[in-house]
Every structure is written in structure tokens, then in C-alpha cells.
């Protein structure tokens, strides 16, 4: 076999079988086509934007966990744990996949406020079941959700934040307080915090409050809506909370506030009509406002975009115009349950997010009532 001594010539190509013996030390920056591993003492995050895009590998040098980027959408990256651990990193998804929850409420007359926690399936259309109790009865509370728990805040003369588990049916526990006693509030949810906006306490409120879901803690005042109101609808995108409609003489205003920092809301659009006693649903791309001002019988479903600041459009109707209903959101449908029209209702309506259509009656709550709050299980 003949041997060739190479000096400073450039090698264009060579079969690997031809390389034998000990290779000299070389500058790694001259190598191409070699996939690198990003090393860090912490996990990647959804806003960790890899220059290498999809397929980038990330090693947590503290835990030894290894992640691969499977979606390189700016600030909404998905990192799948490909090591022996768990805990994929992906954008916050507000919508549920398992169950919706109807919590609290009022049956009218001299009946005290309800403490019922009930849930209904997103997988099949069937009646709701009673799965636990709040720490106290409450009417028109704010509802928020984390990935593991539902939260019911204030409503009916208290400022208590209750928390209940999604994974195990059971009673709620008192885990904190809002800044004041009020009712007619609405809620929004980010990946790290529950938000409560608006309400009434001797007058209508413009307050935006938030509390962490990482630990049990009281809420803090972090901003203001553009106008004071109660009986409004709450909506959540991956980055912002929305408050629509509500009573301040009835309004059609859609407010938006960011989850990234504590700040006041801005007016970004209008519903198709001014009304209060409404409730909100959220798809991945749009907010929906359902319900009506007491005794008006408005049964419309309004939809507005999360991607642009614009007015809502009427895209369908519920089975009846009901005031103070419960709402929840699956990944595919919005739900509108209970409320009051000419009588207290136990009807659960469902409407599609993929097409604009009317709601259909698919099941019943355990008790006819109004003034409940929202939640969904992931």
C-alpha cells in the first residue's frame, strides 16, 4: 500500500476508511456538519429561541436532563425532554382536554349561596357530577385555572381564594385572599398566575389582581381596567388576559392586559352590543363572549381575535339568552352552562371553535342556578 504525505494541501473529500493512525490536534471551528449540544445550568424555556431551529439539543448540566426543540416558533418554542426525566417545555395552553367545572352559584329565593364543585366531560356529552365542596358558598366569583388546580376567588361577601385539585375529586381548601371583599368578578389565567379583574363592592371596580399558582399566597393589585365594571367576561390567550362587556351602565368594551409585566389594560375593541352578566370562552386564537344582560334575552355568541386588536363579530347563538352562566373551554369547543332567563337553568350548551355555529344543548348540571365560575382540566 502506498502512503502519501500531505502538507498544506486542501482535502476536498476522502473515505473515512482511508484515515488511520493518530490524527493531529485541529481547531474544532474548522469542522462543519457536526451537530452541537447547547449546555446550560438550567432548562430551556418557551422563549429560548435556538439559532439552530428545530432539532437543537439542550443539555441541563445541573440535572443532566436533555431536551430537543421540536417547534421553533419565536417565544413559543417547544422543548421535548428526550432524557430519562419528564417535564417537556411548551407554551401555556389555557384550554382543557378532560373536564369543565361549574363552581358555586345561586339557586334564587332565600336559598344560601352554593358551595358545589361539579364537573362535566369534554370527551363525551353527558350530565355533570358533584365532586366536592368549596370552603363556603359564593355567588359570581372569579374562576381561574392552573395545569393542576382550579381556583374560585371571592364572590358573595368574602375575599377568599379557594383551590381544588383536578386530578382527585374532593373539597377545596382556603389558600389566600384577594385584596378586598367583592363579587361579580371575572378571571384570566397565565402559566404562572391567576388573575381577577373588575367586580363590585359598593360600586364597580377597575382593579386587576393576580396571585401565584406556584405556592398558596394572597393576591396583589397589579393594574387597572380602562373602566370600572362588574359582571364581565374573562378570556385568556398565551400572552394576555382579556375582559369584555360588563356593567358600568352596561358596556361593549374589550380590554387587554399583558401577562409579561404588571400594567394597566388597554381598550382594543368592542362587542357587537353592550351587555353584562356575560361569560367568556377562549380558543387558542380567539375570545368568545356569551350571555346577556338580565331579562333582555340576548343569546348571541361574539368572537374576537387574539392576534389583532379588533371588534367582535356575532358568529352564532346559544340555545337561550341566559344571565350569569358558567363557562369553560376545551381545545375544540366552548361551553356555556346554567344561568337565568325566565327561570334558573341547568342546561349545558356546547359550540365549536373550528367553525362558526350555534350552540347545542348537550347535557345538564346537577342543579339549576346562576352566578358560577369557570375552570377546565388539562
Sine and cosine of phi, psi and omega as CSV:
sin_phi,cos_phi,sin_psi,cos_psi,sin_omega,cos_omega
0.00,0.00,0.77,-0.64,0.00,-1.00
-0.99,0.11,0.56,-0.83,0.01,-1.00
-0.92,-0.40,0.63,-0.77,0.02,-1.00
-0.88,-0.47,0.80,-0.60,0.05,-1.00
-1.00,0.03,0.87,-0.50,-0.02,-1.00
-0.99,-0.15,0.77,-0.64,0.02,-1.00
-0.98,-0.21,-0.99,-0.16,-0.04,-1.00
-0.93,-0.38,0.31,0.95,0.03,-1.00
-0.96,0.29,0.47,-0.88,0.06,-1.00
-1.00,0.06,0.73,-0.68,0.06,-1.00
-1.00,-0.10,0.88,-0.48,-0.03,-1.00
-0.98,0.17,-0.71,0.71,0.02,-1.00
-0.41,-0.91,0.47,-0.88,0.02,-1.00
-0.31,-0.95,0.69,-0.72,0.09,-1.00
-0.92,0.40,0.66,-0.75,-0.03,-1.00
-0.87,0.49,-0.45,0.90,-0.02,-1.00
-0.93,0.38,-0.31,0.95,-0.01,-1.00
-0.99,0.12,-0.19,0.98,0.00,-1.00
-1.00,-0.03,0.91,-0.42,0.02,-1.00
-0.73,-0.68,0.29,-0.96,0.03,-1.00
0.99,0.14,-0.23,-0.97,-0.05,-1.00
-1.00,0.00,0.82,-0.57,0.02,-1.00
-0.99,0.14,0.57,-0.82,0.03,-1.00
-0.96,0.28,0.32,-0.95,0.08,-1.00
-0.90,0.43,0.71,-0.71,0.01,-1.00
-0.72,-0.70,0.33,-0.94,0.04,-1.00
-0.97,0.25,0.88,-0.47,-0.04,-1.00
-0.88,0.48,-0.39,0.92,-0.01,-1.00
-0.93,0.37,-0.28,0.96,0.01,-1.00
-1.00,0.09,-0.15,0.99,0.01,-1.00
-0.99,0.11,0.66,-0.75,0.05,-1.00
-0.81,-0.58,0.33,-0.94,0.04,-1.00
0.97,0.24,0.25,0.97,0.00,-1.00
-0.95,-0.31,0.86,-0.50,0.01,-1.00
-0.95,0.31,0.70,-0.71,-0.03,-1.00
-0.97,-0.25,0.30,-0.95,0.08,-1.00
-0.91,-0.41,0.82,-0.57,0.07,-1.00
-0.98,0.19,0.81,-0.59,-0.03,-1.00
-0.95,-0.31,0.71,-0.70,0.01,-1.00
-0.47,-0.88,0.41,-0.91,0.03,-1.00
-0.98,0.18,-0.03,1.00,-0.01,-1.00
-0.70,-0.72,0.19,-0.98,0.04,-1.00
-0.95,0.30,0.39,-0.92,0.16,-0.99
-0.94,0.35,0.23,-0.97,0.03,-1.00
-0.80,-0.60,0.15,-0.99,0.00,-1.00
-0.88,0.47,-0.47,0.88,0.02,-1.00
-0.99,-0.13,0.26,0.96,0.17,-0.98
-0.99,0.12,0.98,-0.19,-0.13,-0.99
-1.00,-0.09,0.98,-0.21,-0.10,-1.00
-0.96,0.27,0.72,-0.70,0.02,-1.00
-0.92,0.39,-0.42,0.91,0.01,-1.00
-0.99,0.11,-0.10,0.99,0.03,-1.00
0.93,0.36,-0.45,-0.89,-0.01,-1.00
-0.86,0.51,0.70,-0.71,-0.02,-1.00
0.99,-0.17,-0.15,0.99,0.05,-1.00
-0.88,0.47,0.70,-0.71,-0.02,-1.00
-0.96,-0.29,0.72,-0.70,-0.07,-1.00
-0.83,-0.57,0.82,-0.57,0.01,-1.00
-0.94,-0.33,0.86,-0.52,0.14,-0.99
-0.99,0.13,0.95,-0.30,-0.08,-1.00
-0.95,0.30,-0.23,0.97,0.04,-1.00
-0.99,0.14,-0.75,0.67,-0.07,-1.00
-0.99,-0.13,-0.33,0.94,-0.07,-1.00
1.00,0.10,0.02,1.00,-0.01,-1.00
-0.95,0.30,0.62,-0.78,-0.04,-1.00
-0.88,-0.47,0.75,-0.66,-0.06,-1.00
-0.83,-0.56,0.54,-0.84,0.10,-1.00
-0.84,-0.54,0.71,-0.70,0.01,-1.00
-0.99,0.17,0.88,-0.48,0.00,-1.00
-0.95,-0.30,-0.18,0.98,0.06,-1.00
-0.54,-0.84,0.89,-0.45,-0.08,-1.00
-0.96,-0.27,0.67,0.74,0.11,-0.99
-0.95,0.30,0.78,-0.62,-0.09,-1.00
-0.79,0.62,0.83,-0.56,0.03,-1.00
0.90,0.43,0.11,0.99,0.09,-1.00
-0.72,-0.70,0.62,0.79,-0.05,-1.00
-0.93,0.36,0.52,-0.86,0.08,-1.00
-0.92,-0.40,0.82,-0.57,0.02,-1.00
-0.89,-0.46,0.91,-0.42,-0.02,-1.00
-1.00,-0.05,0.76,-0.65,0.05,-1.00
-0.96,0.29,0.92,-0.39,-0.05,-1.00
-0.97,-0.24,0.09,1.00,0.04,-1.00
-1.00,-0.01,-0.41,-0.91,-0.04,-1.00
-0.99,0.10,-0.08,1.00,-0.04,-1.00
-0.99,-0.14,-0.27,-0.96,0.05,-1.00
-0.73,-0.69,-0.13,-0.99,0.03,-1.00
1.00,-0.08,0.89,0.45,0.09,-1.00
-0.89,0.47,0.51,-0.86,0.04,-1.00
-0.97,-0.25,0.89,-0.45,-0.03,-1.00
-0.51,-0.86,0.33,-0.94,-0.02,-1.00
-0.86,0.51,0.48,-0.88,0.04,-1.00
-0.88,0.47,0.77,-0.64,0.06,-1.00
-0.89,-0.46,0.92,-0.39,-0.07,-1.00
-0.95,0.32,-0.55,0.83,-0.14,-0.99
-0.95,0.31,0.47,-0.88,0.01,-1.00
-0.99,-0.14,0.21,-0.98,0.02,-1.00
-0.83,-0.56,-0.23,0.97,-0.15,-0.99
-0.93,-0.38,-0.85,0.52,-0.12,-0.99
-0.55,-0.83,0.45,-0.89,0.23,-0.97
-0.97,-0.25,0.43,-0.90,-0.04,-1.00
-0.83,-0.56,0.65,-0.76,0.14,-0.99
-0.88,-0.48,0.86,-0.51,-0.21,-0.98
-0.78,-0.63,0.72,-0.69,0.03,-1.00
0.96,0.29,-0.44,-0.90,0.04,-1.00
0.92,-0.40,-0.11,-0.99,-0.10,-1.00
-0.54,-0.84,0.72,-0.69,-0.02,-1.00
-1.00,-0.10,0.01,1.00,0.05,-1.00
1.00,-0.01,0.10,-0.99,0.00,-1.00
0.90,0.44,-0.59,-0.81,-0.02,-1.00
-1.00,-0.03,0.09,1.00,-0.01,-1.00
-0.88,0.47,0.72,-0.69,0.05,-1.00
-0.93,0.37,0.27,-0.96,0.01,-1.00
-0.88,0.48,0.56,-0.83,-0.06,-1.00
-0.99,0.15,0.51,-0.86,0.11,-0.99
-0.92,-0.40,0.30,0.95,-0.11,-0.99
-0.93,0.36,0.70,-0.72,0.26,-0.96
-0.92,-0.39,0.92,-0.40,0.04,-1.00
-0.78,-0.62,0.41,-0.91,-0.03,-1.00
-0.71,-0.70,0.47,-0.88,0.03,-1.00
-0.74,-0.67,0.52,-0.86,-0.17,-0.99
-0.97,0.23,0.62,-0.78,0.20,-0.98
-1.00,-0.01,-0.27,0.96,-0.09,-1.00
-0.99,0.13,-0.62,0.78,0.01,-1.00
-0.64,-0.77,0.42,-0.91,-0.01,-1.00
-1.00,0.10,0.96,-0.29,0.01,-1.00
-0.44,-0.90,0.29,-0.96,-0.08,-1.00
-0.90,0.43,0.40,-0.92,0.01,-1.00
-0.96,0.27,0.38,-0.92,0.06,-1.00
-0.80,-0.60,0.55,-0.83,0.03,-1.00
-0.99,0.16,0.87,-0.49,-0.10,-1.00
-0.87,-0.49,0.01,1.00,0.01,-1.00
0.17,-0.99,-0.09,-1.00,-0.02,-1.00
-0.75,-0.66,0.56,-0.83,0.21,-0.98
-0.95,0.31,0.20,-0.98,0.02,-1.00
-0.94,0.33,-0.36,0.93,0.07,-1.00
-0.35,-0.94,0.38,-0.92,0.04,-1.00
-0.93,0.37,0.57,-0.82,-0.02,-1.00
-0.43,-0.90,0.49,-0.87,-0.04,-1.00
-0.82,-0.57,0.66,-0.75,-0.02,-1.00
0.77,0.64,0.76,0.65,0.09,-1.00
-0.98,0.18,0.08,-1.00,0.13,-0.99
-0.99,-0.11,0.66,-0.75,0.02,-1.00
-0.91,-0.41,0.72,-0.70,0.06,-1.00
-0.66,-0.75,0.26,-0.97,-0.06,-1.00
-0.65,-0.76,0.64,-0.77,0.29,-0.96
-0.97,-0.24,-0.14,-0.99,0.03,-1.00
-0.96,0.28,-0.25,0.97,-0.09,-1.00
-0.83,-0.56,-0.32,0.95,-0.12,-0.99
-0.64,-0.77,0.43,-0.90,0.20,-0.98
-0.98,-0.22,0.50,-0.87,-0.03,-1.00
-0.78,-0.63,0.71,-0.70,0.07,-1.00
-0.85,-0.53,0.87,-0.49,-0.16,-0.99
-0.88,-0.47,0.80,-0.60,0.11,-0.99
0.85,0.53,-0.42,-0.91,0.00,-1.00
1.00,-0.09,0.87,-0.49,0.07,-1.00
0.96,0.27,0.68,0.74,0.14,-0.99
0.99,0.10,0.52,0.86,0.10,-1.00
-0.55,-0.84,0.22,-0.98,0.05,-1.00
-0.86,-0.52,0.33,0.94,-0.13,-0.99
-0.97,0.25,0.68,-0.74,0.17,-0.98
-0.98,-0.19,0.92,-0.40,0.07,-1.00
-0.99,-0.12,0.53,-0.85,0.05,-1.00
-0.77,-0.63,0.69,-0.72,0.08,-1.00
-0.70,-0.72,0.49,-0.87,-0.09,-1.00
-0.98,0.18,0.59,-0.81,0.14,-0.99
-1.00,0.08,-0.49,0.87,-0.13,-0.99
-0.99,0.16,-0.44,0.90,-0.02,-1.00
-0.76,-0.65,0.79,-0.62,0.05,-1.00
-0.93,0.37,0.76,-0.64,-0.02,-1.00
0.03,-1.00,-0.02,-1.00,-0.04,-1.00
-0.97,0.23,0.35,-0.94,0.06,-1.00
-0.99,0.11,0.30,-0.95,0.11,-0.99
-0.83,-0.56,0.50,-0.86,0.04,-1.00
-0.99,0.17,0.90,-0.44,-0.10,-1.00
-0.88,-0.48,0.02,1.00,0.01,-1.00
0.18,-0.98,-0.11,-0.99,-0.03,-1.00
-0.71,-0.71,0.55,-0.83,0.26,-0.97
-0.96,0.28,0.12,-0.99,-0.08,-1.00
-0.95,0.31,-0.31,0.95,-0.01,-1.00
-0.34,-0.94,0.27,-0.96,0.08,-1.00
-0.97,0.24,0.81,-0.59,0.08,-1.00
-0.29,-0.96,0.15,-0.99,0.05,-1.00
-0.61,-0.79,-0.12,-0.99,-0.07,-1.00
0.84,0.54,0.62,0.79,-0.01,-1.00
-1.00,-0.07,0.16,-0.99,0.17,-0.98
-0.70,-0.71,0.27,-0.96,-0.10,-1.00
-0.79,-0.62,0.43,-0.90,0.11,-0.99
-0.70,-0.72,0.36,-0.93,-0.10,-1.00
-0.68,-0.73,0.77,-0.63,0.19,-0.98
-0.96,-0.29,-0.07,-1.00,0.01,-1.00
-0.94,0.33,-0.34,0.94,-0.10,-0.99
-0.87,-0.49,-0.29,0.96,-0.12,-0.99
-0.61,-0.79,0.48,-0.88,0.27,-0.96
-1.00,-0.09,0.63,-0.78,0.00,-1.00
-0.87,-0.50,0.57,-0.82,0.06,-1.00
-0.78,-0.62,0.79,-0.62,-0.04,-1.00
-0.76,-0.65,0.51,-0.86,0.03,-1.00
0.93,0.36,-0.36,-0.93,0.00,-1.00
0.85,-0.53,-0.05,-1.00,0.00,-1.00
-0.62,-0.78,0.68,-0.73,0.06,-1.00
-0.42,-0.91,0.97,0.23,-0.10,-0.99
0.98,0.18,-0.11,0.99,0.02,-1.00
0.00,-1.00,0.26,-0.97,-0.04,-1.00
-0.98,0.20,0.50,-0.86,-0.12,-0.99
-0.91,-0.42,0.51,-0.86,0.08,-1.00
-0.92,-0.39,0.23,0.97,-0.13,-0.99
-0.96,0.28,0.64,-0.76,0.22,-0.98
-0.93,-0.36,0.87,-0.50,0.02,-1.00
-0.91,-0.41,0.41,-0.91,0.11,-0.99
-0.59,-0.81,0.45,-0.89,0.09,-1.00
-0.64,-0.77,0.54,-0.84,-0.03,-1.00
-0.97,0.24,0.52,-0.85,0.08,-1.00
-0.98,-0.21,-0.05,1.00,0.03,-1.00
-0.96,0.27,-0.43,0.90,0.02,-1.00
-0.51,-0.86,0.26,-0.96,0.02,-1.00
-0.99,0.16,0.86,-0.50,-0.11,-0.99
-0.40,-0.92,0.32,-0.95,0.06,-1.00
-0.96,0.27,0.33,-0.94,0.06,-1.00
-0.99,0.12,0.37,-0.93,0.09,-1.00
-0.79,-0.61,0.44,-0.90,0.03,-1.00
-0.99,0.16,0.87,-0.50,-0.10,-1.00
-0.85,-0.53,0.00,1.00,0.00,-1.00
0.17,-0.98,-0.11,-0.99,-0.03,-1.00
-0.69,-0.73,0.56,-0.83,0.20,-0.98
-0.95,0.33,0.19,-0.98,0.00,-1.00
-0.96,0.28,-0.35,0.94,0.11,-0.99
-0.45,-0.89,0.48,-0.88,0.01,-1.00
-0.94,0.34,0.67,-0.74,-0.02,-1.00
-0.23,-0.97,0.41,-0.91,0.11,-0.99
-0.76,-0.65,0.18,-0.98,0.00,-1.00
0.90,0.44,0.56,0.83,-0.04,-1.00
-0.98,-0.17,0.14,-0.99,0.00,-1.00
-0.98,-0.21,0.58,-0.82,0.04,-1.00
-0.92,-0.40,0.59,-0.81,-0.02,-1.00
-0.63,-0.78,0.45,-0.89,-0.03,-1.00
-0.68,-0.73,0.82,-0.58,0.22,-0.98
-0.98,-0.18,-0.13,-0.99,0.03,-1.00
-0.95,0.31,-0.36,0.93,-0.12,-0.99
-0.85,-0.52,-0.31,0.95,-0.13,-0.99
-0.65,-0.76,0.43,-0.90,0.20,-0.98
-0.98,-0.22,0.53,-0.85,-0.01,-1.00
-0.79,-0.62,0.62,-0.79,0.09,-1.00
-0.80,-0.60,0.85,-0.53,-0.07,-1.00
-0.80,-0.59,0.50,-0.87,0.01,-1.00
0.89,0.45,-0.37,-0.93,0.03,-1.00
0.92,-0.40,0.17,-0.99,-0.09,-1.00
-0.97,-0.23,0.92,-0.39,0.22,-0.98
-0.54,-0.84,0.76,0.65,-0.29,-0.96
1.00,0.06,0.26,0.96,-0.11,-0.99
0.94,0.34,0.74,-0.67,-0.03,-1.00
-0.68,-0.73,0.37,-0.93,0.09,-1.00
-0.93,-0.36,0.16,0.99,-0.13,-0.99
-0.94,0.33,0.69,-0.73,0.17,-0.99
-0.96,-0.28,0.91,-0.42,0.06,-1.00
-0.99,-0.16,0.49,-0.87,0.05,-1.00
-0.74,-0.68,0.69,-0.73,0.11,-0.99
-0.69,-0.73,0.51,-0.86,-0.08,-1.00
-0.99,0.12,0.52,-0.85,0.12,-0.99
-1.00,0.05,-0.30,0.95,-0.12,-0.99
-0.95,0.30,-0.46,0.89,-0.01,-1.00
-0.50,-0.86,0.29,-0.96,0.04,-1.00
-0.99,0.13,0.89,-0.45,-0.09,-1.00
-0.36,-0.93,0.31,-0.95,0.05,-1.00
-0.95,0.32,0.37,-0.93,0.05,-1.00
-0.99,0.17,0.33,-0.94,0.11,-0.99
-0.84,-0.55,0.50,-0.87,0.04,-1.00
-0.99,0.16,0.89,-0.45,-0.10,-1.00
-0.89,-0.47,0.01,1.00,0.01,-1.00
0.17,-0.99,-0.08,-1.00,-0.03,-1.00
-0.74,-0.67,0.56,-0.83,0.23,-0.97
-0.95,0.33,0.16,-0.99,-0.01,-1.00
-0.96,0.28,-0.29,0.96,0.08,-1.00
-0.41,-0.91,0.41,-0.91,0.06,-1.00
-0.98,0.19,0.78,-0.63,0.02,-1.00
-0.28,-0.96,0.37,-0.93,0.05,-1.00
-0.75,-0.67,0.04,-1.00,-0.15,-0.99
0.95,0.31,0.40,0.92,-0.06,-1.00
-1.00,-0.08,0.20,-0.98,0.03,-1.00
-0.65,-0.76,0.33,-0.94,-0.15,-0.99
-0.83,-0.56,0.54,-0.84,0.13,-0.99
-0.81,-0.58,0.35,-0.93,-0.05,-1.00
-0.65,-0.76,0.81,-0.59,0.24,-0.97
-1.00,-0.06,-0.11,-0.99,0.03,-1.00
-0.94,0.35,-0.36,0.93,-0.13,-0.99
-0.85,-0.53,-0.26,0.96,-0.11,-0.99
-0.63,-0.78,0.45,-0.89,0.18,-0.98
-0.98,-0.19,0.56,-0.83,0.01,-1.00
-0.81,-0.58,0.67,-0.74,0.04,-1.00
-0.86,-0.51,0.83,-0.55,-0.03,-1.00
-0.80,-0.60,0.41,-0.91,0.04,-1.00
0.95,-0.31,-0.03,-1.00,-0.23,-0.97
-0.50,-0.86,0.40,-0.91,0.21,-0.98
-0.89,0.45,0.63,-0.78,-0.07,-1.00
-0.75,0.66,0.79,-0.61,0.12,-0.99
0.96,0.27,0.05,1.00,-0.01,-1.00
-1.00,0.03,-0.38,0.93,0.05,-1.00
0.97,0.23,0.27,0.96,0.03,-1.00
-0.93,0.37,0.83,-0.56,-0.07,-1.00
-0.90,-0.43,0.32,0.95,-0.14,-0.99
-0.98,0.21,0.46,-0.89,0.17,-0.99
-0.94,-0.33,0.91,-0.42,0.06,-1.00
-0.99,-0.13,0.57,-0.82,0.02,-1.00
-0.76,-0.65,0.69,-0.73,0.10,-1.00
-0.68,-0.73,0.45,-0.89,-0.11,-0.99
-0.99,0.13,0.59,-0.80,0.15,-0.99
-1.00,0.10,-0.40,0.91,-0.12,-0.99
-0.99,0.15,-0.36,0.93,0.02,-1.00
-0.63,-0.78,0.52,-0.85,0.03,-1.00
-0.99,0.15,0.93,-0.37,-0.09,-1.00
-0.38,-0.93,0.22,-0.97,0.02,-1.00
-0.95,0.32,0.37,-0.93,0.06,-1.00
-0.99,0.17,0.36,-0.93,0.10,-1.00
-0.85,-0.53,0.58,-0.81,0.07,-1.00
-0.99,0.17,0.88,-0.47,-0.11,-0.99
-0.88,-0.47,0.07,1.00,0.01,-1.00
0.16,-0.99,-0.12,-0.99,0.04,-1.00
-0.71,-0.70,0.45,-0.90,0.17,-0.99
-0.99,0.13,0.10,-0.99,-0.05,-1.00
-0.94,0.35,-0.36,0.93,0.13,-0.99
-0.33,-0.94,0.41,-0.91,0.04,-1.00
-0.98,0.18,0.93,-0.36,-0.08,-1.00
-0.82,-0.57,0.62,-0.79,-0.05,-1.00
-0.99,-0.12,0.69,-0.73,0.13,-0.99
0.92,0.38,0.62,0.79,-0.01,-1.00
-0.99,0.15,0.18,-0.98,0.13,-0.99
-1.00,-0.01,0.46,-0.89,0.09,-1.00
-0.65,-0.76,0.43,-0.90,0.14,-0.99
-0.44,-0.90,0.21,-0.98,-0.11,-0.99
-0.70,-0.72,0.84,-0.54,0.20,-0.98
-1.00,-0.06,-0.06,-1.00,0.03,-1.00
-0.96,0.29,-0.26,0.97,-0.08,-1.00
-0.85,-0.52,-0.35,0.94,-0.13,-0.99
-0.63,-0.78,0.42,-0.91,0.21,-0.98
-0.98,-0.19,0.56,-0.83,-0.02,-1.00
-0.85,-0.53,0.60,-0.80,-0.10,-0.99
-0.65,-0.76,0.95,-0.32,-0.22,-0.98
-0.79,-0.61,0.64,-0.77,0.06,-1.00
0.93,0.37,-0.47,-0.88,-0.02,-1.00
0.98,-0.21,-0.11,-0.99,-0.05,-1.00
-0.73,-0.69,0.77,-0.63,0.23,-0.97
-0.87,-0.49,-0.99,-0.14,0.13,-0.99
-1.00,0.03,-0.18,0.98,0.04,-1.00
-0.40,-0.92,0.22,-0.97,0.05,-1.00
-0.94,0.34,0.65,-0.76,-0.15,-0.99
-0.90,-0.44,0.51,-0.86,0.14,-0.99
-0.90,-0.44,0.18,0.98,-0.10,-1.00
-0.95,0.31,0.69,-0.72,0.15,-0.99
-0.95,-0.31,0.91,-0.42,0.08,-1.00
-1.00,-0.09,0.45,-0.89,0.10,-1.00
-0.69,-0.73,0.68,-0.74,0.10,-1.00
-0.68,-0.73,0.47,-0.88,-0.12,-0.99
-0.98,0.17,0.55,-0.84,0.15,-0.99
-1.00,0.02,-0.39,0.92,-0.12,-0.99
-0.99,0.15,-0.45,0.89,0.07,-1.00
-0.72,-0.70,0.46,-0.89,0.05,-1.00
-0.99,0.15,0.90,-0.44,-0.07,-1.00
-0.43,-0.90,0.20,-0.98,0.05,-1.00
-0.96,0.26,0.38,-0.93,0.10,-1.00
-0.97,0.23,0.42,-0.91,0.07,-1.00
-0.82,-0.58,0.53,-0.85,0.03,-1.00
-0.98,0.19,0.91,-0.42,-0.10,-0.99
-0.88,-0.47,-0.17,0.99,-0.05,-1.00
-0.06,-1.00,-0.06,-1.00,-0.01,-1.00
-0.76,-0.65,0.55,-0.83,0.22,-0.98
-0.95,0.31,0.23,-0.97,0.02,-1.00
-0.95,0.30,-0.47,0.88,-0.03,-1.00
-0.65,-0.76,0.71,-0.70,0.08,-1.00
-0.95,0.30,0.81,-0.59,-0.04,-1.00
-0.18,-0.98,0.14,-0.99,0.07,-1.00
-0.74,-0.67,0.13,-0.99,0.07,-1.00
0.98,0.20,0.57,0.82,0.03,-1.00
-1.00,-0.10,0.04,-1.00,0.06,-1.00
-0.80,-0.59,0.08,-1.00,-0.24,-0.97
-0.99,-0.16,0.41,-0.91,0.15,-0.99
-0.03,-1.00,0.46,-0.89,0.07,-1.00
-0.53,-0.85,0.53,-0.85,-0.03,-1.00
-0.99,-0.15,0.67,-0.74,-0.12,-0.99
-1.00,0.03,0.00,0.00,0.00,0.00
